[in-house]
Amino acid sequence: MKSIQLLFSLGVFSTMVAAAPLATTSGSIMTDPSVAPAKSLDIRDLSGNRDLSKREEVVRLTNEQKQKQVQEDLKKETGILREWILTDFNDLGEIPSYSLYNTLSERAGEVTTTVFNVEKELDLFRKLLNEMDSASETLEKYKGCFKTGVGYVNEVFVLKVRALALFGPDGCPDNLIPDYQTKLSEIATALSVLEDKVASANDLPKGFQKPFSTHVEKLKANIAILEETPDQKCDWA
């Protein structure tokens, strides 16, 4: 009986030893992996959701939020650019760089634009910059060809850019711009005054009138579109 009790005691003791944590020489506790709990670690996302589908939903919403933020920033920056063009832009020698556009374009490329469409906003931003850049280069060519009349060319190009700023991302007149009709009327009036000044000028060089008239006609065509029903579909001129 004593031997049986002894074996039983040894068996219980050995089981306890096997289940007990092992102490290292440094005093830290090392758990025996053979008796580690079967349940795996509970890894949660930031919202505390354990369900994988819930975590995917959080990721999707986060991506949508990024898209929305890019869209809002684009609208804001495009609005600022258009307002500056319509109020303070007078000199083709002072035009914005493409750095802000490049930054916004890079940000837009980092998200999947399936819910919020940013391409049209980017396209509008780029077209306005391209128009100013192209006009500035053309003005420099005029300076090399003509000694007089360059100021008139600058004026008509400024008016052309302002007219384009009244178009929206969809290529149609954007009558949601504050004081849309007033701004459009100012452009048309300024063009009429400019034409009168050019017609009465006596110092314009030979060959000036034809290219100048080409720019005037293009501007008039855009003004005519802007004066049409705002919800009528149209393309960039």
C-alpha angles and dihedrals in degrees: 000000000000090000091051091049090048093051090047091050091049091048093052091044093050090049091052091049091050091051096044122094116259118237118225124216090257092057096250122130121249117192119220105240091213090070098035114133114269093227114094124226115285103239111193132185122234092274093054095247116149095185114095091217089056091052090050088052090054091051091049093050090047090054091048090050090053090051091049091050092051090049092049093047091049092051090048096049093042089050091051091049093049093047091050090050092049096047114021107019109109108131128061088202089073111053130147122261125239093246096100092045090051091051093050091046092053091050091050090052091057094066134054105249099209099121104030117039112219100161094086092049090050090047092053092048092050094046092055091050091046092050092053093044093049092046091051092052092048091050090055089054090052090052089055093050104036132041093197135035095043090119090059091052091051090052096050092047091050089052091049091054091047091052091052089051088063090063118090131227090271092058094251130113108282105218089173089080108108111261090004095164092046093051091047091049091050091054093049092047093047090051092051091051091047092052090052091051093050092046092053096042114112100187101061114127123242112273094027099104099060100057090038091054090051091060091045092053092050090051092049090052091055092046089053090053091048090052092055125089105303094223093055111113115243143156133239112275 
